[in-house]
Amino acid sequence: MGGKKKPTLSQLEKRLSRMQEESKRAKKRKKKGKLETPTLTLPKIVPLVNEDLIKLAQSEVKKMKCITPYVLATRLNIKISLAKALLRTLHEEEVIVPVNLNHRVPIYVPKELADNLPK
């Protein structure tokens, strides 16, 4: 049922000339030796979780029934990655308790509400 069309003679000649030029360039590169490529050391990205943000989040979290990174990010106008880091710090300070720790969407509740939840 057809298939791929064959290239014309001029297209074949152009392709061959390009391949020969590329092979010449590659040989020149090998003769020059390996160029030292600088290694990039990326700094570890540390979220900007400061004390003011933690205090603001604590006051907001106490008002909520269910806390997810998206809800906290929309309330505080911050990025979701920062909200996740903020929720982790609040969990370490035992302000909130995890209900469902998932790698995508962790769900937390305030400690006061967690005491009333059935187990």
Backbone bond lengths (Angstrom), bond angles and torsions (degrees), N, CA, C in turn:
res aa  C-N    CA-C-N  psi(-1)  N-CA   C-N-CA  omega(-1)  CA-C   N-CA-C  phi
1 M - - - 1.423 - - 1.514 110.94 -
2 G 1.191 118.54 42.04 1.457 118.92 177.46 1.510 110.69 100.93
3 G 1.250 116.38 -118.73 1.444 122.15 -177.97 1.511 109.55 116.58
4 K 1.300 115.13 -166.32 1.447 119.83 -177.65 1.524 109.62 -76.64
5 K 1.327 115.72 138.77 1.456 120.17 179.97 1.517 110.04 -75.57
6 K 1.298 115.66 150.15 1.456 120.57 178.93 1.529 109.20 -80.66
7 P 1.358 116.46 142.01 1.456 118.40 178.84 1.541 110.79 -71.88
8 T 1.316 114.79 155.67 1.461 118.91 177.97 1.518 109.08 -75.16
9 L 1.315 116.47 169.64 1.464 121.13 -179.04 1.522 111.30 -62.72
10 S 1.316 117.12 -40.48 1.470 119.32 -179.07 1.541 110.26 -66.60
11 Q 1.314 117.27 -36.08 1.459 119.72 177.62 1.528 110.81 -66.70
12 L 1.322 117.16 -38.95 1.466 120.64 177.29 1.521 110.87 -63.61
13 E 1.330 116.77 -42.38 1.465 120.26 179.66 1.525 110.88 -62.90
14 K 1.324 116.99 -42.98 1.459 120.68 178.72 1.525 111.20 -62.42
15 R 1.323 116.40 -42.05 1.456 120.59 -179.81 1.530 110.70 -63.95
16 L 1.318 116.34 -42.92 1.462 119.79 179.27 1.521 111.63 -64.74
17 S 1.337 117.24 -41.29 1.468 119.72 179.97 1.533 110.36 -65.41
18 R 1.332 117.99 -38.68 1.468 120.88 177.77 1.521 110.69 -63.98
19 M 1.325 117.03 -42.59 1.463 120.48 -179.65 1.518 111.18 -64.40
20 Q 1.344 117.41 -38.69 1.463 120.41 178.57 1.524 110.69 -66.70
21 E 1.320 117.51 -40.24 1.458 120.47 178.33 1.530 110.93 -64.19
22 E 1.317 115.99 -40.72 1.462 119.89 178.72 1.525 111.28 -63.54
23 S 1.333 116.86 -40.06 1.464 119.42 179.65 1.524 110.75 -67.43
24 K 1.342 117.68 -35.53 1.470 120.64 176.94 1.524 110.36 -65.60
25 R 1.326 116.67 -42.67 1.460 120.72 179.23 1.533 110.74 -63.58
26 A 1.319 116.06 -39.50 1.461 119.90 179.99 1.521 110.81 -65.05
27 K 1.345 117.23 -38.97 1.460 120.49 178.51 1.519 110.70 -65.27
28 K 1.349 117.14 -38.80 1.458 120.36 179.12 1.521 110.23 -65.00
29 R 1.296 116.03 -38.69 1.459 119.72 179.60 1.521 110.54 -64.13
30 K 1.338 116.33 -40.67 1.459 119.86 -179.96 1.517 110.48 -66.44
31 K 1.335 118.55 -37.28 1.464 122.09 -179.80 1.523 111.45 -66.11
32 K 1.325 116.55 -37.80 1.449 120.00 -179.50 1.531 111.35 -67.02
33 G 1.283 117.26 -24.59 1.456 121.15 -177.93 1.507 110.01 99.56
34 K 1.273 113.57 174.23 1.447 118.08 -179.60 1.520 109.44 -75.95
35 L 1.293 114.49 130.15 1.449 119.43 174.23 1.521 108.18 -82.61
36 E 1.321 115.26 136.88 1.453 118.42 179.73 1.517 109.08 -76.49
37 T 1.288 114.18 119.30 1.457 118.65 177.51 1.514 108.06 -93.70
38 P 1.297 116.94 128.83 1.468 118.20 -179.35 1.522 110.22 -68.05
39 T 1.301 114.88 136.16 1.461 119.18 179.33 1.520 108.31 -85.17
40 L 1.280 114.73 131.56 1.452 120.34 179.99 1.515 109.25 -91.54
41 T 1.298 115.73 123.47 1.457 119.82 174.13 1.518 106.70 -107.99
42 L 1.292 114.26 107.51 1.450 119.43 -178.65 1.520 109.82 -81.46
43 P 1.303 116.56 133.95 1.463 117.85 178.06 1.517 110.19 -70.56
44 K 1.302 114.59 149.68 1.450 119.25 178.25 1.525 108.16 -68.34
45 I 1.316 115.43 129.14 1.458 119.95 -177.52 1.524 108.51 -78.33
46 V 1.301 114.63 117.51 1.451 120.19 -179.65 1.521 107.82 -106.60
47 P 1.302 117.49 120.59 1.460 119.08 178.66 1.528 110.70 -63.81
48 L 1.298 115.31 150.73 1.453 120.58 -177.33 1.530 111.06 -86.09
49 V 1.312 114.39 69.93 1.461 119.98 178.57 1.520 106.67 -95.41
50 N 1.323 116.20 100.20 1.457 119.57 179.33 1.523 110.05 -107.74
51 E 1.321 115.37 175.52 1.468 120.62 -174.44 1.530 112.46 -63.77
52 D 1.336 116.85 -38.37 1.472 119.44 -179.53 1.525 111.19 -63.00
53 L 1.331 114.88 -42.06 1.463 119.99 -179.73 1.528 110.69 -66.60
54 I 1.325 116.57 -37.70 1.464 120.58 179.05 1.532 110.38 -65.03
55 K 1.325 116.41 -43.02 1.472 119.88 179.43 1.528 111.12 -64.58
56 L 1.321 116.22 -41.32 1.462 120.72 178.57 1.524 110.58 -63.99
57 A 1.337 115.77 -41.54 1.466 120.24 179.48 1.525 110.94 -66.70
58 Q 1.316 117.06 -37.93 1.464 119.89 179.15 1.523 111.30 -61.82
59 S 1.325 115.96 -41.49 1.466 118.25 179.74 1.530 111.70 -68.92
60 E 1.333 116.86 -34.74 1.467 120.29 178.74 1.530 111.29 -72.77
61 V 1.316 116.36 -38.55 1.466 121.72 -175.72 1.527 111.00 -65.61
62 K 1.305 116.84 -35.54 1.468 119.93 -178.56 1.521 112.13 -64.81
63 K 1.341 117.16 -24.52 1.461 121.79 -179.59 1.527 112.63 -82.75
64 M 1.333 117.12 -19.61 1.468 121.78 -173.01 1.523 111.31 -89.03
65 K 1.331 114.65 154.46 1.459 120.51 174.23 1.516 110.85 -92.96
66 C 1.323 116.18 -37.80 1.459 122.50 -177.80 1.521 107.93 -134.96
67 I 1.332 117.06 133.28 1.455 120.46 -174.57 1.524 109.63 -121.79
68 T 1.313 115.48 123.10 1.461 122.50 172.94 1.519 107.55 -125.42
69 P 1.335 117.85 162.97 1.466 119.32 178.55 1.528 113.17 -58.32
70 Y 1.317 117.16 -37.50 1.460 120.12 -179.15 1.523 111.37 -65.55
71 V 1.319 116.78 -43.85 1.463 120.62 -178.70 1.527 110.25 -63.47
72 L 1.328 116.19 -43.78 1.462 120.31 -179.51 1.531 110.70 -67.65
73 A 1.316 116.71 -38.38 1.465 120.35 -179.58 1.530 111.20 -66.09
74 T 1.318 117.12 -38.37 1.461 119.23 179.05 1.523 111.65 -73.19
75 R 1.318 117.48 -34.90 1.469 119.94 179.11 1.528 111.73 -67.89
76 L 1.349 116.60 -40.29 1.471 120.67 -174.39 1.529 113.32 -98.39
77 N 1.322 117.60 -2.04 1.479 122.23 -176.61 1.524 111.91 56.03
78 I 1.327 115.58 52.85 1.463 121.46 176.98 1.520 108.27 -127.76
79 K 1.328 116.43 171.37 1.457 120.62 178.17 1.523 110.14 -73.72
80 I 1.322 115.09 157.17 1.468 119.83 -178.34 1.527 110.68 -67.30
81 S 1.323 117.53 -36.04 1.468 119.90 178.46 1.521 110.79 -62.98
82 L 1.310 116.25 -38.52 1.462 120.43 177.34 1.528 110.52 -69.05
83 A 1.326 116.24 -36.65 1.461 119.91 177.34 1.523 110.95 -64.80
84 K 1.332 117.04 -38.68 1.470 119.89 177.37 1.519 110.88 -62.73
85 A 1.330 116.36 -43.91 1.462 120.23 178.93 1.519 110.44 -64.59
86 L 1.312 116.55 -38.41 1.458 121.32 178.76 1.523 110.95 -65.08
87 L 1.323 116.91 -41.17 1.465 120.21 177.93 1.524 111.10 -64.77
88 R 1.328 117.07 -36.67 1.469 119.37 177.61 1.526 111.05 -63.91
89 T 1.337 116.10 -42.34 1.467 118.31 179.56 1.527 111.63 -67.37
90 L 1.321 116.41 -37.61 1.470 119.20 176.91 1.526 111.32 -66.41
91 H 1.325 116.45 -32.59 1.471 120.08 176.78 1.528 110.19 -69.29
92 E 1.328 116.97 -39.16 1.468 120.48 178.19 1.524 111.04 -65.53
93 E 1.335 116.49 -33.47 1.466 120.53 178.08 1.527 112.09 -82.45
94 E 1.321 116.58 -0.87 1.461 124.49 178.51 1.530 112.89 61.21
95 V 1.318 115.65 37.65 1.461 121.03 173.43 1.524 109.14 -86.55
96 I 1.330 115.54 -34.74 1.462 121.28 179.25 1.524 109.30 -124.45
97 V 1.313 115.25 159.02 1.465 121.86 -178.15 1.534 108.08 -123.19
98 P 1.335 117.75 133.76 1.476 118.71 178.93 1.523 111.48 -74.10
99 V 1.319 114.92 137.60 1.457 121.16 174.48 1.518 108.31 -99.71
100 N 1.329 115.39 -45.14 1.459 121.36 179.73 1.515 107.81 -141.38
101 L 1.321 116.85 106.48 1.458 120.50 177.55 1.513 108.08 -91.05
102 N 1.292 115.74 110.34 1.447 123.69 179.97 1.517 106.95 -122.05
103 H 1.319 118.56 150.70 1.465 119.34 -179.27 1.518 112.15 -71.48
104 R 1.321 117.78 -17.91 1.464 120.09 177.95 1.519 111.95 -94.68
105 V 1.314 116.04 -57.18 1.463 120.08 -175.90 1.531 109.19 -130.89
106 P 1.317 117.08 94.88 1.458 118.41 174.50 1.529 109.79 -75.27
107 I 1.310 115.85 141.75 1.465 121.20 -178.80 1.530 108.32 -118.33
108 Y 1.323 114.88 128.57 1.456 121.34 -179.33 1.521 109.63 -123.59
109 V 1.333 115.60 161.81 1.464 122.53 170.62 1.521 107.07 -134.04
110 P 1.332 117.03 155.52 1.468 118.91 175.85 1.530 110.84 -63.15
111 K 1.308 115.35 153.80 1.466 119.83 -176.17 1.532 111.74 -61.72
112 E 1.337 118.09 -34.38 1.465 121.04 179.73 1.530 110.83 -64.01
113 L 1.318 116.81 -40.03 1.473 120.22 179.02 1.524 112.04 -75.29
114 A 1.319 116.94 -28.33 1.460 120.60 -178.59 1.530 111.00 -66.94
115 D 1.329 116.30 -30.56 1.458 119.38 179.01 1.522 112.04 -67.30
116 N 1.334 116.19 -28.59 1.458 121.26 -178.39 1.525 114.21 -89.00
117 L 1.344 117.53 -9.33 1.462 120.73 -178.33 1.517 110.96 -72.31
118 P 1.341 117.24 141.47 1.476 119.07 175.08 1.522 109.71 -72.71
119 K 1.321 115.39 147.36 1.457 119.11 -177.17 1.504 111.89 -107.38
